Amino acid sequence: MLEDVERWLSTRSWSAEDRPLEKLVAAKRSTGSTVSVVLPALDEEETVGGIVAVIRRELMTARTPLVDEVVVIDSGSTDRTSEVAAAAGARVVHRDEILPRVPALPGKGEVLWRSLLVTRGDIVAFVDADLRDFSADFVSGTVGPLLTEPGVHLVKAMYDRPLGAAAGQGGRVTELMARPLLNMHWPRLAGFVQPLGGEYAARRSLLERLPFPVGYGVELGMLVDALHLVGLDALAQVDVGVRRHRHQDGQALGRMAAAIYRTAQLRLARGHLVRPSLTQFERGERGFEPRTYAVDVEERPPMTGIAEYEERRAA
């Protein structure tokens, strides 16, 4: 491990317990900062309501007014995700209603990018909507350093990821794809425990300057681009305990890995894509049958170049 990464681990890795809520509320008040929480959601009626309820109950009260708004961006759910989220107290916005002049593309990164247009917080925290046994530490932990450390611009959550009953076996794409890529090509990011984790917070002033890969590559792309924009010491991570969520099957993980590799490829060369598709195999009636999927090849530009965003800022 590089010497500056070892130093970074000792100075930019914390625990959620290091910053009690009362300290964060005082820091928020003294800085005048506002905080938005965004949940990108697609068919998450089983879990989204519980997450929203915890945030409202623990972080949006008169005693602990840490979060100013919680917004669920529904990217086309066919279940009751929107109704459940709204009933729990979230403001629900449908992806296609945001920036309608630009046709929406499928993918998580697309939703996160559009969320900047419908939130107001100086600090924006992202939380995946499929988490089980959700703790408010996922929000307060990642937001905390942004309120208390002026030089920090982006904070990732780190946690244990059990796979069923097996401790520490989750995060398979992280271990098989993202971590090797980061260690080999961006070794200054090798200290991140969960580089692909969906729980993180950042200053709007950074997010609005970043391009957003529209699909699963958004987290890796964001880390790499933030490193180049603000430097390693402006990035941090906070231990929030254990993350439990719905796990993808092996083929879905393969498609995720392909998108992440493609995101890395563009950042390494900004050039030719050899073949932006992935063929996988499933056993059918006539043996193994190929299934070919397109790999996400789109990225959204920094939000500061979007006219509607600039108009809103000027208003």
ZALOVEX-483436 format. One record per residue (C-alpha): residue number from 1; residue in one letter; y negated, z negated, x negated. Coordinates in pm, 1 decimal, always signed. Layout:
resi=NUM | resn=A | north=Y | up=Z | east=X
...
END
This chain:
resi=1 | resn=M | north=+0.0 | up=+0.0 | east=+0.0
resi=2 | resn=L | north=-349.0 | up=+82.8 | east=-125.9
resi=3 | resn=E | north=-555.7 | up=-206.1 | east=-255.3
resi=4 | resn=D | north=-834.1 | up=-146.3 | east=-3.8
resi=5 | resn=V | north=-577.2 | up=-150.5 | east=+279.5
resi=6 | resn=E | north=-447.6 | up=-488.4 | east=+161.1
resi=7 | resn=R | north=-804.9 | up=-614.0 | east=+159.2
resi=8 | resn=W | north=-864.6 | up=-464.5 | east=+504.0
resi=9 | resn=L | north=-557.7 | up=-641.1 | east=+640.8
resi=10 | resn=S | north=-697.3 | up=-974.9 | east=+528.2
resi=11 | resn=T | north=-1049.7 | up=-915.4 | east=+660.6
resi=12 | resn=R | north=-1007.1 | up=-691.9 | east=+967.0
resi=13 | resn=S | north=-684.7 | up=-819.6 | east=+1127.8
resi=14 | resn=W | north=-721.9 | up=-1108.9 | east=+1369.3
resi=15 | resn=S | north=-551.4 | up=-1290.0 | east=+1654.0
resi=16 | resn=A | north=-687.5 | up=-1303.3 | east=+2007.3
resi=17 | resn=E | north=-686.0 | up=-1681.6 | east=+1967.6
resi=18 | resn=D | north=-950.9 | up=-1656.3 | east=+1695.3
resi=19 | resn=R | north=-1220.4 | up=-1589.7 | east=+1954.2
resi=20 | resn=P | north=-1207.9 | up=-1816.2 | east=+2261.5
resi=21 | resn=L | north=-1349.2 | up=-1673.8 | east=+2583.9
resi=22 | resn=E | north=-1648.9 | up=-1905.0 | east=+2584.6
resi=23 | resn=K | north=-1745.2 | up=-1776.0 | east=+2239.4
resi=24 | resn=L | north=-1716.8 | up=-1416.7 | east=+2357.0
resi=25 | resn=V | north=-1923.0 | up=-1477.2 | east=+2668.8
resi=26 | resn=A | north=-2194.8 | up=-1639.7 | east=+2456.9
resi=27 | resn=A | north=-2189.4 | up=-1346.9 | east=+2213.5
resi=28 | resn=K | north=-2206.9 | up=-1097.5 | east=+2500.2
resi=29 | resn=R | north=-2505.4 | up=-1279.7 | east=+2644.9
resi=30 | resn=S | north=-2687.4 | up=-1299.5 | east=+2312.0
resi=31 | resn=T | north=-2636.0 | up=-931.0 | east=+2231.3
resi=32 | resn=G | north=-2704.0 | up=-805.0 | east=+2584.0
resi=33 | resn=S | north=-2391.7 | up=-589.3 | east=+2565.2
resi=34 | resn=T | north=-2206.7 | up=-454.7 | east=+2867.6
resi=35 | resn=V | north=-1832.1 | up=-399.9 | east=+2885.9
resi=36 | resn=S | north=-1632.2 | up=-143.6 | east=+3082.9
resi=37 | resn=V | north=-1253.2 | up=-143.3 | east=+3117.1
resi=38 | resn=V | north=-1081.4 | up=+188.5 | east=+3189.2
resi=39 | resn=L | north=-723.2 | up=+230.1 | east=+3312.1
resi=40 | resn=P | north=-592.6 | up=+588.6 | east=+3303.0
resi=41 | resn=A | north=-330.1 | up=+604.2 | east=+3576.9
resi=42 | resn=L | north=-67.2 | up=+844.6 | east=+3706.0
resi=43 | resn=D | north=+183.6 | up=+710.1 | east=+3960.3
resi=44 | resn=E | north=+149.7 | up=+346.5 | east=+3854.4
resi=45 | resn=E | north=+143.8 | up=+171.7 | east=+4192.6
resi=46 | resn=E | north=+392.7 | up=-91.9 | east=+4072.9
resi=47 | resn=T | north=+176.3 | up=-224.7 | east=+3789.9
resi=48 | resn=V | north=-186.4 | up=-112.5 | east=+3819.1
resi=49 | resn=G | north=-281.0 | up=-366.8 | east=+4087.0
resi=50 | resn=G | north=-153.6 | up=-660.2 | east=+3885.4
resi=51 | resn=I | north=-349.2 | up=-552.9 | east=+3576.7
resi=52 | resn=V | north=-671.8 | up=-512.3 | east=+3773.1
resi=53 | resn=A | north=-620.0 | up=-847.6 | east=+3944.8
resi=54 | resn=V | north=-578.8 | up=-1032.1 | east=+3612.8
resi=55 | resn=I | north=-893.1 | up=-873.2 | east=+3468.9
resi=56 | resn=R | north=-1099.3 | up=-962.0 | east=+3774.5
resi=57 | resn=R | north=-959.6 | up=-1315.5 | east=+3799.1
resi=58 | resn=E | north=-994.2 | up=-1406.5 | east=+3432.2
resi=59 | resn=L | north=-1272.3 | up=-1189.0 | east=+3290.2
resi=60 | resn=M | north=-1507.9 | up=-1108.3 | east=+3579.9
resi=61 | resn=T | north=-1600.2 | up=-1448.7 | east=+3723.5
resi=62 | resn=A | north=-1925.9 | up=-1642.6 | east=+3718.3
resi=63 | resn=R | north=-1777.2 | up=-1865.3 | east=+3451.1
resi=64 | resn=T | north=-1629.9 | up=-1587.8 | east=+3234.6
resi=65 | resn=P | north=-1838.0 | up=-1271.7 | east=+3296.0
resi=66 | resn=L | north=-1693.5 | up=-1080.1 | east=+3000.8
resi=67 | resn=V | north=-1620.9 | up=-753.0 | east=+3184.8
resi=68 | resn=D | north=-1886.0 | up=-575.2 | east=+3390.7
resi=69 | resn=E | north=-1671.4 | up=-308.1 | east=+3552.4
resi=70 | resn=V | north=-1306.6 | up=-210.2 | east=+3575.7
resi=71 | resn=V | north=-1246.9 | up=+156.6 | east=+3654.0
resi=72 | resn=V | north=-915.2 | up=+324.4 | east=+3731.6
resi=73 | resn=I | north=-910.5 | up=+699.3 | east=+3667.4
resi=74 | resn=D | north=-637.2 | up=+852.7 | east=+3881.8
resi=75 | resn=S | north=-515.9 | up=+1178.9 | east=+3732.1
resi=76 | resn=G | north=-328.8 | up=+1305.5 | east=+4037.9
resi=77 | resn=S | north=-94.0 | up=+1032.1 | east=+4153.7
resi=78 | resn=T | north=+144.9 | up=+1110.5 | east=+4437.5
resi=79 | resn=D | north=+210.9 | up=+744.2 | east=+4514.4
resi=80 | resn=R | north=-28.2 | up=+465.8 | east=+4624.1
resi=81 | resn=T | north=-186.8 | up=+408.6 | east=+4282.4
resi=82 | resn=S | north=-542.2 | up=+460.6 | east=+4408.9
resi=83 | resn=E | north=-500.4 | up=+240.3 | east=+4716.3
resi=84 | resn=V | north=-335.5 | up=-41.5 | east=+4520.0
resi=85 | resn=A | north=-599.3 | up=-30.9 | east=+4246.2
resi=86 | resn=A | north=-886.1 | up=-33.6 | east=+4494.1
resi=87 | resn=A | north=-732.2 | up=-320.8 | east=+4690.8
resi=88 | resn=A | north=-709.3 | up=-522.3 | east=+4368.5
resi=89 | resn=G | north=-1080.1 | up=-472.3 | east=+4305.1
resi=90 | resn=A | north=-1109.9 | up=-169.2 | east=+4078.0
resi=91 | resn=R | north=-1347.7 | up=+118.2 | east=+4123.9
resi=92 | resn=V | north=-1119.4 | up=+421.2 | east=+4156.2
resi=93 | resn=V | north=-1234.8 | up=+764.7 | east=+4046.8
resi=94 | resn=H | north=-1020.4 | up=+1076.0 | east=+4065.6
resi=95 | resn=R | north=-1009.7 | up=+1278.9 | east=+3747.2
resi=96 | resn=D | north=-1097.9 | up=+1608.3 | east=+3917.2
resi=97 | resn=E | north=-1417.3 | up=+1460.1 | east=+4062.9
resi=98 | resn=I | north=-1558.2 | up=+1401.7 | east=+3714.1
resi=99 | resn=L | north=-1739.9 | up=+1697.8 | east=+3556.5
resi=100 | resn=P | north=-1605.9 | up=+1942.8 | east=+3817.6
resi=101 | resn=R | north=-1754.9 | up=+2247.3 | east=+3643.6
resi=102 | resn=V | north=-1494.6 | up=+2201.1 | east=+3367.5
resi=103 | resn=P | north=-1143.3 | up=+2246.2 | east=+3512.8
resi=104 | resn=A | north=-930.0 | up=+1945.0 | east=+3427.0
resi=105 | resn=L | north=-632.1 | up=+1976.4 | east=+3196.4
resi=106 | resn=P | north=-323.2 | up=+1756.0 | east=+3223.6
resi=107 | resn=G | north=-302.0 | up=+1473.5 | east=+2973.1
resi=108 | resn=K | north=-408.3 | up=+1120.0 | east=+2897.1
resi=109 | resn=G | north=-679.1 | up=+1219.0 | east=+2649.5
resi=110 | resn=E | north=-846.2 | up=+1431.9 | east=+2915.9
resi=111 | resn=V | north=-876.2 | up=+1126.2 | east=+3140.9
resi=112 | resn=L | north=-1015.8 | up=+903.9 | east=+2864.7
resi=113 | resn=W | north=-1274.5 | up=+1167.3 | east=+2772.3
resi=114 | resn=R | north=-1393.2 | up=+1208.3 | east=+3130.6
resi=115 | resn=S | north=-1410.3 | up=+831.4 | east=+3177.8
resi=116 | resn=L | north=-1718.9 | up=+819.5 | east=+2954.8
resi=117 | resn=L | north=-1909.1 | up=+1002.5 | east=+3228.9
resi=118 | resn=V | north=-1833.0 | up=+744.9 | east=+3499.0
resi=119 | resn=T | north=-1865.5 | up=+419.7 | east=+3303.9
resi=120 | resn=R | north=-2175.7 | up=+244.5 | east=+3176.3
resi=121 | resn=G | north=-2058.1 | up=-14.1 | east=+2925.9
resi=122 | resn=D | north=-2188.5 | up=-28.6 | east=+2570.7
resi=123 | resn=I | north=-1829.4 | up=-123.4 | east=+2488.5
resi=124 | resn=V | north=-1538.9 | up=+59.4 | east=+2652.6
resi=125 | resn=A | north=-1189.6 | up=-90.1 | east=+2655.8
resi=126 | resn=F | north=-887.4 | up=+123.3 | east=+2742.7
resi=127 | resn=V | north=-570.3 | up=-26.0 | east=+2891.8
resi=128 | resn=D | north=-254.9 | up=+163.5 | east=+2989.8
resi=129 | resn=A | north=-173.6 | up=+117.6 | east=+3359.0
resi=130 | resn=D | north=+202.6 | up=+70.2 | east=+3317.4
resi=131 | resn=L | north=+194.5 | up=-270.8 | east=+3144.8
resi=132 | resn=R | north=+413.2 | up=-550.0 | east=+3279.9
resi=133 | resn=D | north=+341.8 | up=-922.1 | east=+3234.0
resi=134 | resn=F | north=-16.6 | up=-824.3 | east=+3155.2
resi=135 | resn=S | north=-239.3 | up=-1071.3 | east=+2971.8
resi=136 | resn=A | north=-619.0 | up=-1068.9 | east=+2972.9
resi=137 | resn=D | north=-591.8 | up=-1101.3 | east=+2592.2
resi=138 | resn=F | north=-536.1 | up=-725.0 | east=+2581.0
resi=139 | resn=V | north=-899.4 | up=-686.7 | east=+2686.6
resi=140 | resn=S | north=-1070.4 | up=-996.1 | east=+2544.9
resi=141 | resn=G | north=-881.9 | up=-962.4 | east=+2217.8
resi=142 | resn=T | north=-993.2 | up=-604.5 | east=+2152.1
resi=143 | resn=V | north=-1345.6 | up=-649.1 | east=+2285.9
resi=144 | resn=G | north=-1400.9 | up=-971.5 | east=+2089.3
resi=145 | resn=P | north=-1473.2 | up=-831.9 | east=+1741.6
resi=146 | resn=L | north=-1711.7 | up=-575.7 | east=+1889.1
resi=147 | resn=L | north=-1919.8 | up=-862.7 | east=+2027.5
resi=148 | resn=T | north=-1908.5 | up=-1083.5 | east=+1718.6
resi=149 | resn=E | north=-1890.6 | up=-838.3 | east=+1425.5
resi=150 | resn=P | north=-2179.5 | up=-587.4 | east=+1420.8
resi=151 | resn=G | north=-2005.8 | up=-369.8 | east=+1162.8
resi=152 | resn=V | north=-1690.7 | up=-316.4 | east=+1370.2
resi=153 | resn=H | north=-1680.6 | up=-7.7 | east=+1592.4
resi=154 | resn=L | north=-1318.7 | up=+30.0 | east=+1707.5
resi=155 | resn=V | north=-1048.0 | up=-232.8 | east=+1762.5
resi=156 | resn=K | north=-679.4 | up=-163.9 | east=+1828.8
resi=157 | resn=A | north=-443.4 | up=-415.0 | east=+1986.1
resi=158 | resn=M | north=-129.1 | up=-500.6 | east=+1790.7
resi=159 | resn=Y | north=+177.4 | up=-658.6 | east=+1945.5
resi=160 | resn=D | north=+554.9 | up=-680.1 | east=+1955.1
resi=161 | resn=R | north=+718.3 | up=-401.6 | east=+2158.5
resi=162 | resn=P | north=+1065.0 | up=-499.9 | east=+2280.5
resi=163 | resn=L | north=+1296.9 | up=-224.5 | east=+2400.6
resi=164 | resn=G | north=+1491.8 | up=-384.3 | east=+2683.5
resi=165 | resn=A | north=+1647.4 | up=-698.9 | east=+2536.6
resi=166 | resn=A | north=+1603.0 | up=-578.5 | east=+2176.7
resi=167 | resn=A | north=+1301.4 | up=-730.4 | east=+2005.7
resi=168 | resn=G | north=+1080.2 | up=-502.2 | east=+1802.4
resi=169 | resn=Q | north=+1260.9 | up=-177.8 | east=+1890.8
resi=170 | resn=G | north=+982.7 | up=-22.7 | east=+2098.4
resi=171 | resn=G | north=+729.5 | up=+221.3 | east=+1958.7
resi=172 | resn=R | north=+986.4 | up=+480.0 | east=+1852.6
resi=173 | resn=V | north=+734.8 | up=+764.6 | east=+1820.2
resi=174 | resn=T | north=+513.9 | up=+536.6 | east=+1612.9
resi=175 | resn=E | north=+792.9 | up=+463.6 | east=+1364.5
resi=176 | resn=L | north=+942.9 | up=+812.3 | east=+1350.8
resi=177 | resn=M | north=+629.0 | up=+1025.6 | east=+1364.3
resi=178 | resn=A | north=+291.0 | up=+853.6 | east=+1352.2
resi=179 | resn=R | north=+350.4 | up=+597.2 | east=+1079.7
resi=180 | resn=P | north=+498.9 | up=+847.0 | east=+831.7
resi=181 | resn=L | north=+211.3 | up=+1088.3 | east=+899.9
resi=182 | resn=L | north=-53.2 | up=+822.0 | east=+846.1
resi=183 | resn=N | north=+108.3 | up=+681.3 | east=+533.2
resi=184 | resn=M | north=+142.8 | up=+1023.6 | east=+373.6
resi=185 | resn=H | north=-180.3 | up=+1189.5 | east=+480.0
resi=186 | resn=W | north=-423.0 | up=+910.5 | east=+573.5
resi=187 | resn=P | north=-293.3 | up=+611.0 | east=+373.2
resi=188 | resn=R | north=-610.2 | up=+412.4 | east=+441.6
resi=189 | resn=L | north=-486.4 | up=+384.1 | east=+803.1
resi=190 | resn=A | north=-144.3 | up=+253.6 | east=+697.4
resi=191 | resn=G | north=-237.5 | up=-103.7 | east=+789.9
resi=192 | resn=F | north=-245.4 | up=-39.9 | east=+1163.9
resi=193 | resn=V | north=+52.2 | up=-206.6 | east=+1329.9
resi=194 | resn=Q | north=+25.5 | up=-4.7 | east=+1653.1
resi=195 | resn=P | north=-167.4 | up=+314.2 | east=+1574.7
resi=196 | resn=L | north=-53.0 | up=+482.5 | east=+1897.9
resi=197 | resn=G | north=-105.0 | up=+182.1 | east=+2124.6
resi=198 | resn=G | north=-300.0 | up=+252.0 | east=+2442.7
resi=199 | resn=E | north=-492.4 | up=-76.2 | east=+2435.4
resi=200 | resn=Y | north=-809.2 | up=-61.0 | east=+2229.9
resi=201 | resn=A | north=-1184.4 | up=-95.1 | east=+2260.8
resi=202 | resn=A | north=-1472.8 | up=+84.9 | east=+2095.2
resi=203 | resn=R | north=-1846.9 | up=+111.9 | east=+2102.5
resi=204 | resn=R | north=-1970.8 | up=+390.4 | east=+2326.2
resi=205 | resn=S | north=-2189.2 | up=+505.7 | east=+2039.0
resi=206 | resn=L | north=-1869.5 | up=+594.6 | east=+1851.2
resi=207 | resn=L | north=-1664.5 | up=+730.2 | east=+2143.0
resi=208 | resn=E | north=-1933.4 | up=+974.3 | east=+2247.7
resi=209 | resn=R | north=-1925.8 | up=+1133.5 | east=+1901.4
resi=210 | resn=L | north=-1548.7 | up=+1183.1 | east=+1888.4
resi=211 | resn=P | north=-1348.4 | up=+1487.3 | east=+2000.3
resi=212 | resn=F | north=-1065.5 | up=+1394.9 | east=+2238.3
resi=213 | resn=P | north=-725.9 | up=+1568.0 | east=+2216.7
resi=214 | resn=V | north=-635.3 | up=+1610.8 | east=+2582.1
resi=215 | resn=G | north=-277.6 | up=+1484.1 | east=+2556.4
resi=216 | resn=Y | north=-68.6 | up=+1225.2 | east=+2374.2
resi=217 | resn=G | north=-237.5 | up=+1295.9 | east=+2041.9
resi=218 | resn=V | north=-556.2 | up=+1122.2 | east=+2151.5
resi=219 | resn=E | north=-485.1 | up=+787.1 | east=+1985.5
resi=220 | resn=L | north=-391.8 | up=+930.0 | east=+1647.0
resi=221 | resn=G | north=-678.9 | up=+1177.4 | east=+1657.6
resi=222 | resn=M | north=-923.3 | up=+903.5 | east=+1746.3
resi=223 | resn=L | north=-813.3 | up=+684.5 | east=+1453.6
resi=224 | resn=V | north=-834.0 | up=+965.9 | east=+1200.9
resi=225 | resn=D | north=-1170.7 | up=+1090.1 | east=+1324.9
resi=226 | resn=A | north=-1315.4 | up=+738.7 | east=+1344.0
resi=227 | resn=L | north=-1208.2 | up=+674.8 | east=+985.0
resi=228 | resn=H | north=-1407.9 | up=+977.9 | east=+873.8
resi=229 | resn=L | north=-1708.4 | up=+894.2 | east=+1092.3
resi=230 | resn=V | north=-1754.7 | up=+521.4 | east=+1033.2
resi=231 | resn=G | north=-1514.1 | up=+420.5 | east=+755.1
resi=232 | resn=L | north=-1221.0 | up=+182.4 | east=+731.8
resi=233 | resn=D | north=-1420.5 | up=-140.7 | east=+748.0
resi=234 | resn=A | north=-1557.7 | up=-38.1 | east=+1088.9
resi=235 | resn=L | north=-1200.6 | up=-38.7 | east=+1225.9
resi=236 | resn=A | north=-999.3 | up=-349.5 | east=+1311.2
resi=237 | resn=Q | north=-692.0 | up=-478.6 | east=+1495.4
resi=238 | resn=V | north=-614.4 | up=-792.5 | east=+1696.3
resi=239 | resn=D | north=-277.1 | up=-952.4 | east=+1769.6
resi=240 | resn=V | north=-238.8 | up=-996.2 | east=+2147.0
resi=241 | resn=G | north=+126.8 | up=-1099.9 | east=+2162.4
resi=242 | resn=V | north=+388.6 | up=-889.4 | east=+2339.6
resi=243 | resn=R | north=+358.8 | up=-556.7 | east=+2521.6
resi=244 | resn=R | north=+609.2 | up=-467.8 | east=+2793.1
resi=245 | resn=H | north=+594.8 | up=-139.1 | east=+2976.6
resi=246 | resn=R | north=+799.7 | up=+145.8 | east=+3115.9
resi=247 | resn=H | north=+982.2 | up=+333.7 | east=+2838.9
resi=248 | resn=Q | north=+1011.0 | up=+710.6 | east=+2817.2
resi=249 | resn=D | north=+1340.4 | up=+890.5 | east=+2771.4
resi=250 | resn=G | north=+1427.0 | up=+1062.3 | east=+2444.7
resi=251 | resn=Q | north=+1312.7 | up=+1408.9 | east=+2546.8
resi=252 | resn=A | north=+975.9 | up=+1283.5 | east=+2670.7
resi=253 | resn=L | north=+935.3 | up=+1108.0 | east=+2335.8
resi=254 | resn=G | north=+1010.0 | up=+1436.9 | east=+2162.0
resi=255 | resn=R | north=+729.0 | up=+1608.0 | east=+2349.8
resi=256 | resn=M | north=+498.7 | up=+1320.8 | east=+2266.8
resi=257 | resn=A | north=+588.8 | up=+1344.7 | east=+1898.7
resi=258 | resn=A | north=+520.8 | up=+1719.6 | east=+1899.5
resi=259 | resn=A | north=+174.0 | up=+1665.9 | east=+2044.8
resi=260 | resn=I | north=+99.0 | up=+1399.8 | east=+1785.9
resi=261 | resn=Y | north=+218.0 | up=+1622.2 | east=+1503.4
resi=262 | resn=R | north=+0.4 | up=+1902.6 | east=+1633.5
resi=263 | resn=T | north=-301.2 | up=+1670.3 | east=+1640.1
resi=264 | resn=A | north=-232.9 | up=+1573.7 | east=+1279.8
resi=265 | resn=Q | north=-181.7 | up=+1936.7 | east=+1181.6
resi=266 | resn=L | north=-523.5 | up=+2036.1 | east=+1311.8
resi=267 | resn=R | north=-688.2 | up=+1754.7 | east=+1123.0
resi=268 | resn=L | north=-509.3 | up=+1843.2 | east=+804.3
resi=269 | resn=A | north=-587.7 | up=+2211.8 | east=+807.6
resi=270 | resn=R | north=-814.1 | up=+2295.3 | east=+1102.2
resi=271 | resn=G | north=-633.3 | up=+2623.8 | east=+1081.7
resi=272 | resn=H | north=-328.7 | up=+2817.2 | east=+1194.3
resi=273 | resn=L | north=-85.2 | up=+2664.7 | east=+1441.7
resi=274 | resn=V | north=+262.2 | up=+2789.1 | east=+1354.1
resi=275 | resn=R | north=+406.2 | up=+2756.3 | east=+1705.1
resi=276 | resn=P | north=+238.4 | up=+2534.4 | east=+1964.8
resi=277 | resn=S | north=+554.9 | up=+2485.2 | east=+2170.7
resi=278 | resn=L | north=+867.3 | up=+2271.2 | east=+2159.8
resi=279 | resn=T | north=+1217.5 | up=+2370.6 | east=+2268.7
resi=280 | resn=Q | north=+1458.7 | up=+2095.4 | east=+2371.3
resi=281 | resn=F | north=+1810.0 | up=+2111.9 | east=+2512.5
resi=282 | resn=E | north=+1970.9 | up=+1969.3 | east=+2823.6
resi=283 | resn=R | north=+2334.0 | up=+1999.7 | east=+2923.1
resi=284 | resn=G | north=+2370.5 | up=+2211.8 | east=+3234.6
resi=285 | resn=E | north=+2649.8 | up=+2385.4 | east=+3421.9
resi=286 | resn=R | north=+2685.9 | up=+2642.9 | east=+3145.3
resi=287 | resn=G | north=+2654.2 | up=+2410.9 | east=+2848.5
resi=288 | resn=F | north=+2334.2 | up=+2324.7 | east=+2664.4
resi=289 | resn=E | north=+2036.0 | up=+2499.2 | east=+2816.9
resi=290 | resn=P | north=+1701.6 | up=+2536.5 | east=+2638.4
resi=291 | resn=R | north=+1383.7 | up=+2402.0 | east=+2791.3
resi=292 | resn=T | north=+1058.8 | up=+2504.2 | east=+2623.7
resi=293 | resn=Y | north=+738.7 | up=+2307.2 | east=+2670.8
resi=294 | resn=A | north=+387.2 | up=+2390.2 | east=+2562.5
resi=295 | resn=V | north=+240.1 | up=+2146.7 | east=+2312.4
resi=296 | resn=D | north=-113.3 | up=+2033.5 | east=+2393.3
resi=297 | resn=V | north=-348.6 | up=+2266.9 | east=+2208.9
resi=298 | resn=E | north=-678.5 | up=+2172.4 | east=+2368.9
resi=299 | resn=E | north=-937.1 | up=+1922.0 | east=+2254.2
resi=300 | resn=R | north=-1251.8 | up=+1819.1 | east=+2434.3
resi=301 | resn=P | north=-1573.2 | up=+1818.1 | east=+2229.4
resi=302 | resn=P | north=-1775.8 | up=+1502.9 | east=+2160.5
resi=303 | resn=M | north=-1939.6 | up=+1386.6 | east=+2482.1
resi=304 | resn=T | north=-2285.0 | up=+1405.7 | east=+2322.7
resi=305 | resn=G | north=-2260.8 | up=+1784.1 | east=+2355.7
resi=306 | resn=I | north=-2206.3 | up=+1775.1 | east=+2733.5
resi=307 | resn=A | north=-2524.2 | up=+1845.3 | east=+2931.0
resi=308 | resn=E | north=-2431.0 | up=+1618.9 | east=+3223.2
resi=309 | resn=Y | north=-2375.1 | up=+1327.3 | east=+2986.9
resi=310 | resn=E | north=-2709.1 | up=+1378.4 | east=+2815.7
resi=311 | resn=E | north=-2883.7 | up=+1399.7 | east=+3153.8
resi=312 | resn=R | north=-2727.0 | up=+1071.5 | east=+3260.1
resi=313 | resn=R | north=-2836.6 | up=+903.8 | east=+2937.1
resi=314 | resn=A | north=-3191.0 | up=+1024.5 | east=+2990.1
resi=315 | resn=A | north=-3204.2 | up=+905.4 | east=+3351.3
END
